[in-house]
């Protein structure tokens, strides 16, 4: 009853390299070669650790109260020096990332890749058209 929201994350590189079977299950692939080429390209070019934001949720009654914003800000603050990446299919969540200074870069239909590059202090969103 008291749970208002949650964030579910994992260490992308560690999971990929040490827990490869779990990594493949998370992304619904048989091996890394099947990984979405966009995610592969972005993660291969990021310097340092990558935290993958797998899911974020806020109870219906608690929405529109900046809770998701606070959760993402807390995630960034708790992971200083690390990159944060997530794929998003909920277009309603984009304002949260906009408020946090993320930018959009069009790619392809129905796919959004959100990246916070903590090493270079540059934040952007890759969005599909």
CORVENGI-V987979 format. One record per residue. OMEGA is omega in whole degrees, 0 to 359 (999 if undefined). Layout:
omega=[OMEGA:OMEGA]
This chain:
omega=[184:180:181:181:180:173:179:183:171:177:187:184:181:180:180:187:186:183:188:179:178:178:181:178:181:184:177:181:177:177:186:179:178:182:177:184:178:179:178:182:182:184:178:182:177:178:175:182:178:172:179:177:185:183:173:181:177:179:181:184:182:181:179:179:178:181:179:177:179:179:180:177:179:177:178:182:181:184:179:181:179:176:176:181:178:169:187:174:180:182:179:181:183:178:177:181:176:180:181:174:178:177:180:175:182:175:180:189:172:179:180:176:183:182:169:182:185:180:182:181:179:184:178:177:172:184:178:178:999]
